[in-house]
Amino acid sequence: MSQTASGQRVALVAGATRGAGRAIAVDGARRDAEPPLLPPRQRAAPRAPERTPQEPGSPEEKILIERLTAAYQDGDVAAIVALFTDDAWLRMPPRPLEYQGRDLIGTFLRVIAFRDGRTYRLEQTRANGQLAFATYLPGAAAPNDLLVLTLDNSKRRIRAMTRFPPQTSV
C-alpha cells in the first residue's frame, strides 16, 4: 500500500504474468464497504487516559452494564450510542479502524455490527481491570469478539470501546 502525492492510497495488484502489475485506488472501495472516517489530519488527538481506578461493582457501573446488555440483546443502536460520551472512540485493533464521536460510532454500529437485525448476548468480564464483555451471536458457543470499555469518571458513560476479534487457531 502506498500513497500518491495527492494523498490517495493505492495498492499494487499483481497481474497474471510475472512482473506485470497495476496500481489501483483503494479508497473508493474502502469507502463503499465502511462508514466514512475522517482523514488522519482532521481527527482529534486522543486524550490521555484518565488515571482514576474503575471500581468494579459500583452502582453506576451496574446501571451501565444493565443498559448496555439490554441494548445489545435488543439490537438498539440508539440506546448503545446514548451510553457513549460525545467524544468517545471505537477502536478495532489490529485493523486500522477507529471512529470518534457518537455519530460515527452509531453509523458503524448500524451499518456493520447490527446489520440485518443482528443482536448479541453479552457476558461481562474484566480485562486488565477494565470492564469488558464477550459478545455472542444468537446460538453461538464461541464469542464473536471482546469489547473492552474505558468509562468516564462518573462511570455512567463510555469514553472508549476497543473491540478485539477472537483468536483464531492456525
Backbone hydrogen bonds, N-H to C=O, Kabsch-Sander energy under -0.5 kcal/mol:
donor,donor_aa,acceptor,acceptor_aa,energy
2,S,10,V,-2.7
4,T,8,Q,-2.8
7,G,4,T,-2.0
10,V,2,S,-2.9
11,A,24,I,-2.0
13,V,11,A,-0.6
13,V,22,R,-2.8
14,A,12,L,-0.6
15,G,20,A,-3.0
20,A,17,T,-1.7
22,R,13,V,-1.9
24,I,11,A,-2.2
26,V,9,R,-1.8
27,D,9,R,-0.8
30,R,26,V,-2.5
31,R,27,D,-2.7
32,D,28,G,-1.9
33,A,29,A,-1.4
34,E,30,R,-1.8
42,Q,39,P,-2.1
43,R,39,P,-0.7
43,R,40,P,-0.9
55,E,53,P,-1.0
58,S,55,E,-1.3
62,K,58,S,-2.5
63,I,59,P,-2.0
64,L,60,E,-2.2
65,I,61,E,-2.7
66,E,62,K,-2.4
67,R,63,I,-2.4
68,L,64,L,-2.8
69,T,65,I,-2.7
70,A,66,E,-2.2
71,A,67,R,-2.4
72,Y,68,L,-2.4
73,Q,69,T,-2.1
74,D,70,A,-2.0
75,G,71,A,-0.9
76,D,71,A,-2.4
77,V,75,G,-1.3
80,I,76,D,-1.8
81,V,77,V,-3.0
82,A,78,A,-1.8
83,L,80,I,-1.6
84,F,81,V,-1.7
85,T,158,I,-2.4
88,A,85,T,-1.5
89,W,159,R,-1.8
90,L,99,Y,-2.4
91,R,161,M,-2.5
92,M,97,L,-1.6
95,R,92,M,-1.4
97,L,95,R,-1.0
98,E,96,P,-0.5
99,Y,90,L,-2.5
101,G,88,A,-2.9
102,R,86,D,-0.9
105,I,101,G,-2.3
106,G,102,R,-2.9
107,T,103,D,-2.2
108,F,104,L,-2.4
109,L,105,I,-2.6
110,R,106,G,-2.6
111,V,107,T,-2.7
112,I,108,F,-2.8
113,A,108,F,-1.2
114,F,109,L,-3.1
115,R,112,I,-1.1
117,G,114,F,-1.0
118,R,115,R,-1.6
120,Y,72,Y,-2.0
121,R,136,Y,-2.9
123,E,134,A,-2.3
124,Q,122,L,-0.5
125,T,132,A,-2.9
127,A,130,Q,-2.3
130,Q,127,A,-2.1
132,A,125,T,-2.1
133,F,147,L,-2.4
134,A,123,E,-2.5
135,T,145,D,-2.7
136,Y,121,R,-2.3
140,A,137,L,-2.3
144,N,135,T,-4.3
145,D,135,T,-0.8
146,L,164,F,-2.6
147,L,133,F,-3.2
148,V,146,L,-0.6
148,V,162,T,-2.7
149,L,131,L,-3.2
149,L,147,L,-0.5
150,T,160,A,-2.7
151,L,149,L,-0.5
152,D,157,R,-2.2
155,K,152,D,-1.5
158,I,83,L,-2.9
159,R,150,T,-3.0
159,R,157,R,-0.6
160,A,150,T,-1.8
161,M,89,W,-2.4
162,T,148,V,-2.7
163,R,91,R,-3.3
163,R,161,M,-0.6
164,F,146,L,-3.1
164,F,162,T,-0.6
